[in-house]
Amino acid sequence: MAKQRSKSDLPTKICPVCERPFAWRKKWADCWDDVKYCSERCRRRRTQASS
């Protein structure tokens, strides 16, 4: 069985909408470079943040 990583070892990014850090998730394994927002809510609110 594979050794689990601690959450502090995972890569993180800063969400441009809420400006909070968010960590890598397994569902983002194939598209981590394309992920910009921490949640669907922030993705929908992206236009309000840029104004």
mmCIF file of the N, C-alpha and C atoms, coordinates in Angstrom:
data_MODEL
# 
_entry.id   MODEL 
# 
loop_
_atom_site.group_PDB 
_atom_site.id 
_atom_site.type_symbol 
_atom_site.label_atom_id 
_atom_site.label_alt_id 
_atom_site.label_comp_id 
_atom_site.label_asym_id 
_atom_site.label_entity_id 
_atom_site.label_seq_id 
_atom_site.pdbx_PDB_ins_code 
_atom_site.Cartn_x 
_atom_site.Cartn_y 
_atom_site.Cartn_z 
_atom_site.occupancy 
_atom_site.B_iso_or_equiv 
_atom_site.pdbx_formal_charge 
_atom_site.auth_seq_id 
_atom_site.auth_comp_id 
_atom_site.auth_asym_id 
_atom_site.auth_atom_id 
_atom_site.pdbx_PDB_model_num 
ATOM 1   N N  . MET A 1 1  ? 0.840   -1.185 0.000   1.00 0.00 ? 1  MET A N  1 
ATOM 2   C CA . MET A 1 1  ? 0.000   0.000  0.000   1.00 0.00 ? 1  MET A CA 1 
ATOM 3   C C  . MET A 1 1  ? 0.886   1.250  0.000   1.00 0.00 ? 1  MET A C  1 
ATOM 4   N N  . ALA A 1 2  ? 0.480   2.279  -0.729  1.00 0.00 ? 2  ALA A N  1 
ATOM 5   C CA . ALA A 1 2  ? 1.272   3.495  -0.857  1.00 0.00 ? 2  ALA A CA 1 
ATOM 6   C C  . ALA A 1 2  ? 1.248   4.306  0.443   1.00 0.00 ? 2  ALA A C  1 
ATOM 7   N N  . LYS A 1 3  ? 2.355   4.956  0.699   1.00 0.00 ? 3  LYS A N  1 
ATOM 8   C CA . LYS A 1 3  ? 2.453   5.817  1.881   1.00 0.00 ? 3  LYS A CA 1 
ATOM 9   C C  . LYS A 1 3  ? 1.673   7.113  1.630   1.00 0.00 ? 3  LYS A C  1 
ATOM 10  N N  . GLN A 1 4  ? 0.848   7.501  2.578   1.00 0.00 ? 4  GLN A N  1 
ATOM 11  C CA . GLN A 1 4  ? 0.061   8.723  2.428   1.00 0.00 ? 4  GLN A CA 1 
ATOM 12  C C  . GLN A 1 4  ? 0.923   9.940  2.713   1.00 0.00 ? 4  GLN A C  1 
ATOM 13  N N  . ARG A 1 5  ? 0.649   11.011 1.989   1.00 0.00 ? 5  ARG A N  1 
ATOM 14  C CA . ARG A 1 5  ? 1.329   12.276 2.216   1.00 0.00 ? 5  ARG A CA 1 
ATOM 15  C C  . ARG A 1 5  ? 0.529   13.094 3.218   1.00 0.00 ? 5  ARG A C  1 
ATOM 16  N N  . SER A 1 6  ? 1.230   13.893 3.995   1.00 0.00 ? 6  SER A N  1 
ATOM 17  C CA . SER A 1 6  ? 0.495   14.788 4.886   1.00 0.00 ? 6  SER A CA 1 
ATOM 18  C C  . SER A 1 6  ? 0.019   15.993 4.072   1.00 0.00 ? 6  SER A C  1 
ATOM 19  N N  . LYS A 1 7  ? -1.010  16.638 4.535   1.00 0.00 ? 7  LYS A N  1 
ATOM 20  C CA . LYS A 1 7  ? -1.591  17.750 3.793   1.00 0.00 ? 7  LYS A CA 1 
ATOM 21  C C  . LYS A 1 7  ? -0.600  18.898 3.612   1.00 0.00 ? 7  LYS A C  1 
ATOM 22  N N  . SER A 1 8  ? 0.318   19.057 4.545   1.00 0.00 ? 8  SER A N  1 
ATOM 23  C CA . SER A 1 8  ? 1.305   20.130 4.434   1.00 0.00 ? 8  SER A CA 1 
ATOM 24  C C  . SER A 1 8  ? 2.316   19.877 3.322   1.00 0.00 ? 8  SER A C  1 
ATOM 25  N N  . ASP A 1 9  ? 2.429   18.636 2.848   1.00 0.00 ? 9  ASP A N  1 
ATOM 26  C CA . ASP A 1 9  ? 3.354   18.311 1.756   1.00 0.00 ? 9  ASP A CA 1 
ATOM 27  C C  . ASP A 1 9  ? 2.750   18.530 0.380   1.00 0.00 ? 9  ASP A C  1 
ATOM 28  N N  . LEU A 1 10 ? 1.444   18.762 0.300   1.00 0.00 ? 10 LEU A N  1 
ATOM 29  C CA . LEU A 1 10 ? 0.772   18.937 -0.973  1.00 0.00 ? 10 LEU A CA 1 
ATOM 30  C C  . LEU A 1 10 ? 1.003   20.342 -1.521  1.00 0.00 ? 10 LEU A C  1 
ATOM 31  N N  . PRO A 1 11 ? 1.043   20.482 -2.862  1.00 0.00 ? 11 PRO A N  1 
ATOM 32  C CA . PRO A 1 11 ? 1.189   21.823 -3.437  1.00 0.00 ? 11 PRO A CA 1 
ATOM 33  C C  . PRO A 1 11 ? -0.038  22.678 -3.164  1.00 0.00 ? 11 PRO A C  1 
ATOM 34  N N  . THR A 1 12 ? 0.168   23.978 -3.085  1.00 0.00 ? 12 THR A N  1 
ATOM 35  C CA . THR A 1 12 ? -0.941  24.901 -2.834  1.00 0.00 ? 12 THR A CA 1 
ATOM 36  C C  . THR A 1 12 ? -0.920  26.039 -3.847  1.00 0.00 ? 12 THR A C  1 
ATOM 37  N N  . LYS A 1 13 ? -2.046  26.700 -3.980  1.00 0.00 ? 13 LYS A N  1 
ATOM 38  C CA . LYS A 1 13 ? -2.195  27.894 -4.810  1.00 0.00 ? 13 LYS A CA 1 
ATOM 39  C C  . LYS A 1 13 ? -3.040  28.886 -4.034  1.00 0.00 ? 13 LYS A C  1 
ATOM 40  N N  . ILE A 1 14 ? -3.048  30.143 -4.486  1.00 0.00 ? 14 ILE A N  1 
ATOM 41  C CA . ILE A 1 14 ? -3.883  31.178 -3.892  1.00 0.00 ? 14 ILE A CA 1 
ATOM 42  C C  . ILE A 1 14 ? -5.031  31.473 -4.851  1.00 0.00 ? 14 ILE A C  1 
ATOM 43  N N  . CYS A 1 15 ? -6.231  31.440 -4.344  1.00 0.00 ? 15 CYS A N  1 
ATOM 44  C CA . CYS A 1 15 ? -7.415  31.735 -5.150  1.00 0.00 ? 15 CYS A CA 1 
ATOM 45  C C  . CYS A 1 15 ? -7.465  33.244 -5.425  1.00 0.00 ? 15 CYS A C  1 
ATOM 46  N N  . PRO A 1 16 ? -7.587  33.657 -6.690  1.00 0.00 ? 16 PRO A N  1 
ATOM 47  C CA . PRO A 1 16 ? -7.608  35.096 -6.993  1.00 0.00 ? 16 PRO A CA 1 
ATOM 48  C C  . PRO A 1 16 ? -8.897  35.802 -6.548  1.00 0.00 ? 16 PRO A C  1 
ATOM 49  N N  . VAL A 1 17 ? -9.961  35.076 -6.250  1.00 0.00 ? 17 VAL A N  1 
ATOM 50  C CA . VAL A 1 17 ? -11.229 35.681 -5.845  1.00 0.00 ? 17 VAL A CA 1 
ATOM 51  C C  . VAL A 1 17 ? -11.258 35.925 -4.341  1.00 0.00 ? 17 VAL A C  1 
ATOM 52  N N  . CYS A 1 18 ? -11.067 34.862 -3.567  1.00 0.00 ? 18 CYS A N  1 
ATOM 53  C CA . CYS A 1 18 ? -11.157 34.994 -2.107  1.00 0.00 ? 18 CYS A CA 1 
ATOM 54  C C  . CYS A 1 18 ? -9.782  35.192 -1.458  1.00 0.00 ? 18 CYS A C  1 
ATOM 55  N N  . GLU A 1 19 ? -8.720  35.045 -2.251  1.00 0.00 ? 19 GLU A N  1 
ATOM 56  C CA . GLU A 1 19 ? -7.336  35.248 -1.809  1.00 0.00 ? 19 GLU A CA 1 
ATOM 57  C C  . GLU A 1 19 ? -6.946  34.340 -0.650  1.00 0.00 ? 19 GLU A C  1 
ATOM 58  N N  . ARG A 1 20 ? -7.510  33.137 -0.614  1.00 0.00 ? 20 ARG A N  1 
ATOM 59  C CA . ARG A 1 20 ? -7.147  32.138 0.384   1.00 0.00 ? 20 ARG A CA 1 
ATOM 60  C C  . ARG A 1 20 ? -6.359  31.019 -0.283  1.00 0.00 ? 20 ARG A C  1 
ATOM 61  N N  . PRO A 1 21 ? -5.467  30.389 0.452   1.00 0.00 ? 21 PRO A N  1 
ATOM 62  C CA . PRO A 1 21 ? -4.735  29.256 -0.131  1.00 0.00 ? 21 PRO A CA 1 
ATOM 63  C C  . PRO A 1 21 ? -5.619  28.015 -0.199  1.00 0.00 ? 21 PRO A C  1 
ATOM 64  N N  . PHE A 1 22 ? -5.405  27.209 -1.234  1.00 0.00 ? 22 PHE A N  1 
ATOM 65  C CA . PHE A 1 22 ? -6.090  25.923 -1.337  1.00 0.00 ? 22 PHE A CA 1 
ATOM 66  C C  . PHE A 1 22 ? -5.097  24.879 -1.799  1.00 0.00 ? 22 PHE A C  1 
ATOM 67  N N  . ALA A 1 23 ? -5.296  23.654 -1.344  1.00 0.00 ? 23 ALA A N  1 
ATOM 68  C CA . ALA A 1 23 ? -4.351  22.571 -1.586  1.00 0.00 ? 23 ALA A CA 1 
ATOM 69  C C  . ALA A 1 23 ? -4.794  21.688 -2.744  1.00 0.00 ? 23 ALA A C  1 
ATOM 70  N N  . TRP A 1 24 ? -3.828  20.981 -3.284  1.00 0.00 ? 24 TRP A N  1 
ATOM 71  C CA . TRP A 1 24 ? -4.044  20.011 -4.355  1.00 0.00 ? 24 TRP A CA 1 
ATOM 72  C C  . TRP A 1 24 ? -5.056  18.966 -3.914  1.00 0.00 ? 24 TRP A C  1 
ATOM 73  N N  . ARG A 1 25 ? -5.906  18.539 -4.834  1.00 0.00 ? 25 ARG A N  1 
ATOM 74  C CA . ARG A 1 25 ? -6.868  17.465 -4.568  1.00 0.00 ? 25 ARG A CA 1 
ATOM 75  C C  . ARG A 1 25 ? -6.663  16.369 -5.611  1.00 0.00 ? 25 ARG A C  1 
ATOM 76  N N  . LYS A 1 26 ? -6.996  15.164 -5.242  1.00 0.00 ? 26 LYS A N  1 
ATOM 77  C CA . LYS A 1 26 ? -6.804  14.038 -6.146  1.00 0.00 ? 26 LYS A CA 1 
ATOM 78  C C  . LYS A 1 26 ? -7.581  14.214 -7.450  1.00 0.00 ? 26 LYS A C  1 
ATOM 79  N N  . LYS A 1 27 ? -8.777  14.809 -7.377  1.00 0.00 ? 27 LYS A N  1 
ATOM 80  C CA . LYS A 1 27 ? -9.572  14.993 -8.597  1.00 0.00 ? 27 LYS A CA 1 
ATOM 81  C C  . LYS A 1 27 ? -8.932  16.001 -9.545  1.00 0.00 ? 27 LYS A C  1 
ATOM 82  N N  . TRP A 1 28 ? -7.969  16.802 -9.057  1.00 0.00 ? 28 TRP A N  1 
ATOM 83  C CA . TRP A 1 28 ? -7.258  17.756 -9.890  1.00 0.00 ? 28 TRP A CA 1 
ATOM 84  C C  . TRP A 1 28 ? -5.915  17.215 -10.376 1.00 0.00 ? 28 TRP A C  1 
ATOM 85  N N  . ALA A 1 29 ? -5.655  15.936 -10.201 1.00 0.00 ? 29 ALA A N  1 
ATOM 86  C CA . ALA A 1 29 ? -4.354  15.346 -10.539 1.00 0.00 ? 29 ALA A CA 1 
ATOM 87  C C  . ALA A 1 29 ? -3.984  15.577 -12.009 1.00 0.00 ? 29 ALA A C  1 
ATOM 88  N N  . ASP A 1 30 ? -4.955  15.449 -12.913 1.00 0.00 ? 30 ASP A N  1 
ATOM 89  C CA . ASP A 1 30 ? -4.673  15.589 -14.338 1.00 0.00 ? 30 ASP A CA 1 
ATOM 90  C C  . ASP A 1 30 ? -4.690  17.031 -14.831 1.00 0.00 ? 30 ASP A C  1 
ATOM 91  N N  . CYS A 1 31 ? -5.257  17.943 -14.057 1.00 0.00 ? 31 CYS A N  1 
ATOM 92  C CA . CYS A 1 31 ? -5.416  19.317 -14.555 1.00 0.00 ? 31 CYS A CA 1 
ATOM 93  C C  . CYS A 1 31 ? -4.962  20.375 -13.536 1.00 0.00 ? 31 CYS A C  1 
ATOM 94  N N  . TRP A 1 32 ? -4.038  20.044 -12.661 1.00 0.00 ? 32 TRP A N  1 
ATOM 95  C CA . TRP A 1 32 ? -3.607  20.977 -11.611 1.00 0.00 ? 32 TRP A CA 1 
ATOM 96  C C  . TRP A 1 32 ? -3.089  22.292 -12.190 1.00 0.00 ? 32 TRP A C  1 
ATOM 97  N N  . ASP A 1 33 ? -2.405  22.250 -13.330 1.00 0.00 ? 33 ASP A N  1 
ATOM 98  C CA . ASP A 1 33 ? -1.890  23.480 -13.932 1.00 0.00 ? 33 ASP A CA 1 
ATOM 99  C C  . ASP A 1 33 ? -3.007  24.408 -14.403 1.00 0.00 ? 33 ASP A C  1 
ATOM 100 N N  . ASP A 1 34 ? -4.166  23.855 -14.710 1.00 0.00 ? 34 ASP A N  1 
ATOM 101 C CA . ASP A 1 34 ? -5.294  24.650 -15.190 1.00 0.00 ? 34 ASP A CA 1 
ATOM 102 C C  . ASP A 1 34 ? -6.197  25.164 -14.074 1.00 0.00 ? 34 ASP A C  1 
ATOM 103 N N  . VAL A 1 35 ? -6.067  24.617 -12.874 1.00 0.00 ? 35 VAL A N  1 
ATOM 104 C CA . VAL A 1 35 ? -6.933  25.011 -11.753 1.00 0.00 ? 35 VAL A CA 1 
ATOM 105 C C  . VAL A 1 35 ? -6.540  26.405 -11.272 1.00 0.00 ? 35 VAL A C  1 
ATOM 106 N N  . LYS A 1 36 ? -7.521  27.307 -11.195 1.00 0.00 ? 36 LYS A N  1 
ATOM 107 C CA . LYS A 1 36 ? -7.267  28.683 -10.754 1.00 0.00 ? 36 LYS A CA 1 
ATOM 108 C C  . LYS A 1 36 ? -8.057  29.053 -9.509  1.00 0.00 ? 36 LYS A C  1 
ATOM 109 N N  . TYR A 1 37 ? -9.216  28.425 -9.333  1.00 0.00 ? 37 TYR A N  1 
ATOM 110 C CA . TYR A 1 37 ? -10.133 28.817 -8.266  1.00 0.00 ? 37 TYR A CA 1 
ATOM 111 C C  . TYR A 1 37 ? -10.294 27.691 -7.262  1.00 0.00 ? 37 TYR A C  1 
ATOM 112 N N  . CYS A 1 38 ? -10.510 28.033 -6.008  1.00 0.00 ? 38 CYS A N  1 
ATOM 113 C CA . CYS A 1 38 ? -10.611 27.031 -4.948  1.00 0.00 ? 38 CYS A CA 1 
ATOM 114 C C  . CYS A 1 38 ? -11.937 26.289 -4.963  1.00 0.00 ? 38 CYS A C  1 
ATOM 115 N N  . SER A 1 39 ? -12.967 26.901 -5.547  1.00 0.00 ? 39 SER A N  1 
ATOM 116 C CA . SER A 1 39 ? -14.290 26.289 -5.509  1.00 0.00 ? 39 SER A CA 1 
ATOM 117 C C  . SER A 1 39 ? -15.123 26.746 -6.699  1.00 0.00 ? 39 SER A C  1 
ATOM 118 N N  . GLU A 1 40 ? -16.232 26.079 -6.890  1.00 0.00 ? 40 GLU A N  1 
ATOM 119 C CA . GLU A 1 40 ? -17.179 26.460 -7.938  1.00 0.00 ? 40 GLU A CA 1 
ATOM 120 C C  . GLU A 1 40 ? -17.750 27.849 -7.655  1.00 0.00 ? 40 GLU A C  1 
ATOM 121 N N  . ARG A 1 41 ? -17.959 28.161 -6.403  1.00 0.00 ? 41 ARG A N  1 
ATOM 122 C CA . ARG A 1 41 ? -18.488 29.476 -6.025  1.00 0.00 ? 41 ARG A CA 1 
ATOM 123 C C  . ARG A 1 41 ? -17.531 30.592 -6.444  1.00 0.00 ? 41 ARG A C  1 
ATOM 124 N N  . CYS A 1 42 ? -16.236 30.406 -6.183  1.00 0.00 ? 42 CYS A N  1 
ATOM 125 C CA . CYS A 1 42 ? -15.257 31.418 -6.585  1.00 0.00 ? 42 CYS A CA 1 
ATOM 126 C C  . CYS A 1 42 ? -15.147 31.503 -8.106  1.00 0.00 ? 42 CYS A C  1 
ATOM 127 N N  . ARG A 1 43 ? -15.260 30.382 -8.792  1.00 0.00 ? 43 ARG A N  1 
ATOM 128 C CA . ARG A 1 43 ? -15.199 30.399 -10.250 1.00 0.00 ? 43 ARG A CA 1 
ATOM 129 C C  . ARG A 1 43 ? -16.357 31.221 -10.817 1.00 0.00 ? 43 ARG A C  1 
ATOM 130 N N  . ARG A 1 44 ? -17.547 31.090 -10.229 1.00 0.00 ? 44 ARG A N  1 
ATOM 131 C CA . ARG A 1 44 ? -18.700 31.867 -10.681 1.00 0.00 ? 44 ARG A CA 1 
ATOM 132 C C  . ARG A 1 44 ? -18.568 33.358 -10.332 1.00 0.00 ? 44 ARG A C  1 
ATOM 133 N N  . ARG A 1 45 ? -17.873 33.665 -9.249  1.00 0.00 ? 45 ARG A N  1 
ATOM 134 C CA . ARG A 1 45 ? -17.753 35.052 -8.785  1.00 0.00 ? 45 ARG A CA 1 
ATOM 135 C C  . ARG A 1 45 ? -16.521 35.757 -9.382  1.00 0.00 ? 45 ARG A C  1 
ATOM 136 N N  . ARG A 1 46 ? -15.806 35.120 -10.304 1.00 0.00 ? 46 ARG A N  1 
ATOM 137 C CA . ARG A 1 46 ? -14.564 35.674 -10.823 1.00 0.00 ? 46 ARG A CA 1 
ATOM 138 C C  . ARG A 1 46 ? -14.716 37.022 -11.482 1.00 0.00 ? 46 ARG A C  1 
ATOM 139 N N  . THR A 1 47 ? -15.870 37.297 -12.117 1.00 0.00 ? 47 THR A N  1 
ATOM 140 C CA . THR A 1 47 ? -16.064 38.587 -12.776 1.00 0.00 ? 47 THR A CA 1 
ATOM 141 C C  . THR A 1 47 ? -16.225 39.717 -11.762 1.00 0.00 ? 47 THR A C  1 
ATOM 142 N N  . GLN A 1 48 ? -16.808 39.420 -10.623 1.00 0.00 ? 48 GLN A N  1 
ATOM 143 C CA . GLN A 1 48 ? -16.971 40.438 -9.579  1.00 0.00 ? 48 GLN A CA 1 
ATOM 144 C C  . GLN A 1 48 ? -15.627 40.808 -8.967  1.00 0.00 ? 48 GLN A C  1 
ATOM 145 N N  . ALA A 1 49 ? -14.713 39.869 -8.896  1.00 0.00 ? 49 ALA A N  1 
ATOM 146 C CA . ALA A 1 49 ? -13.412 40.114 -8.289  1.00 0.00 ? 49 ALA A CA 1 
ATOM 147 C C  . ALA A 1 49 ? -12.534 40.983 -9.187  1.00 0.00 ? 49 ALA A C  1 
ATOM 148 N N  . SER A 1 50 ? -12.668 40.847 -10.490 1.00 0.00 ? 50 SER A N  1 
ATOM 149 C CA . SER A 1 50 ? -11.836 41.608 -11.404 1.00 0.00 ? 50 SER A CA 1 
ATOM 150 C C  . SER A 1 50 ? -12.315 43.049 -11.578 1.00 0.00 ? 50 SER A C  1 
ATOM 151 N N  . SER A 1 51 ? -13.544 43.352 -11.205 1.00 0.00 ? 51 SER A N  1 
ATOM 152 C CA . SER A 1 51 ? -14.106 44.705 -11.364 1.00 0.00 ? 51 SER A CA 1 
ATOM 153 C C  . SER A 1 51 ? -13.612 45.650 -10.293 1.00 0.00 ? 51 SER A C  1 
# 
